[in-house]
Amino acid sequence: MTKKITKKRNNTFRLLTSIAIVMLMSVSMILPGLAAPGEGYKYSESLVPGEDAKSAITKLYKVPYDTENPAAVFTFNFEAVGFDGGDNTSGMPGIPSQSISYDVDDQIAHVFVEKEEGVEATTILVKESDDLLGGTPKVEWNLGAGVYTYILSESQSGIVLPLAEKEGYDYSKAKYEVEFWVFEYDIKDNDGNVTGTGLYVRYVNAKLIAGSYDEYYEGKPGDGKVDPTPGEFWTNKYNDIKDGFSQLIFTNKYWMSDGDSENPDPDKSVLDITKTINGYEANKDLYFEFEVMVTQPSIIPLQKEDPNNPGTMISNIQVYKAYIVGADNKIVLDTKGNNGVISGTDDDGDYFLLTSGIVKEINLTDGQKLIFVDLHIGSKVAVEEKANSDYTPKYERTFAVPGTYKGVANTVWGFPRSGDAGPHFLPKGNNNEVNYTNTRVGTTPTGLAVDDLPYIILIGLAAASLAGIIVVKLRKGAKDSI
């Protein structure tokens, strides 16, 4: 009998426990505003009832090496999604747009750099927005306590272009799901008496949206949750952007060329590669073979959206224009040294097209130079001259690490290589030059090759020895005859 009673009590206890758990789950589903966003979430929290949790947006504005950023005003908008997990947006308040502005050569932004091969290749100007809920008038949470969900994205405009030749920009396509968790709190008078109730944002929770990650998060491991809390970078110098600023990050990029491909002027080129031939009996008509490669700045995306077919990606690999000019600064149009018309020239057939990252073979003779008229600032350059056994190579460069680099005959000479590793980024301006000089070796004013002198001396010594032997024999013969 006792066992039956005990068993009955146990069953009753289990039933009551189950009912309690179900009720607890139901309450948590009905009143999500009474709980924190969840275990492991990175969220902003207010510890003071009546004061909204703080949140902000972080803008990364990236430009290549030595590139001046244009003025810009970036705008961010909120789109209502639903209330308490639903998709009904009726009655949800509008969240004011936010903006982050930059001046030319902005002095307020915090500056980070990205390096390539140990050299500062990209400048990142970082700014944070004002508090998302700190504006006037204050947001009214018309639906009461609960979770208000919005999508945060960036307007695809804002960079004030300086109308430079061959410029471009890339806006962040990121979207974030932002939740404002609104709680009710008691309003009290100075004596501590409750005089009413109010609403405040206790938590701001944010998540990445699959397929709409900012490039900052592409390829980074994570659970899709980001912390919208404003950073403390100015009081704590963090090494990582996401550790010192809000993690609601939007990355925009800008690049430009200071050349002019429509009106090429040899005196206003972005880069010159010149050829000089020196030395006694040097062949001034000899062509020297070069391999030239230019690479677009790394921040320029390799693909872009087709403006005529939205949603379709097309190649964004850059193609640059270059000319060969003679000592008279006139464009060379003949076919000597294979400098003439090639596939991809314009109707006049007077320029070369060089594709980013692809080696181009160019031949130059004395007094000629290859000029680029539209390279992007911050492009990388590689130049190599093929070996010639009769000439010693030397080049002088005015950019990267300026200097004179001398080689020896019969060697390939150029950069990057050991001793001149680079990378060789092009700075802004039209005084970027690589001057190659090849000097004839192995000749003397008599016309005899210096390299042949040892053999000539040996032959002379042999002849002198032979002559001496003959003289001695002749004298001995004359003596014997007497």
ABEGO torsion letter per residue (X at the ends): XAAAAAAAAAAAAAAAAAAAAAAAAAAAAABAAABBAEBGBBBBBBABBGBBBBBBBBBBBBBBBGBBBBBBBBBBBBBBAEBGGBABABGBBBBBBBBBBBBBGBAABBBBBBBBGGBBABBBBBBBBBBAAABOBBBBBAAEBEBBBBBBBBBBBGBBBAGBBGBBBBBBABBBBBBBBBBBBBBBBAAGBBAEBBBBBABBBBBBBBGABBAAABGBBEAGBBBABBBAAAABBBABAAAABBABBBBBBBBBBABBAABBBAAABABBBBBBBBEBGBBAABBBBBBBBBBBBAABBABBBBAABBGBBBBABBBBBBBBBBAAGBBBABABGGABBBBGBBAAGABBBBBBGBBBBBBBBBGBBBBBAABBBGBBBBBBBBBBAABBBBBBBABEBBEBBBBBBGBBBEOBBBGBAOBBBBBBEAABBBBBBBBBBGBBAAGBBAAAAAAAAAAAAAAAAAAAAAAAAAAAAAAAAX
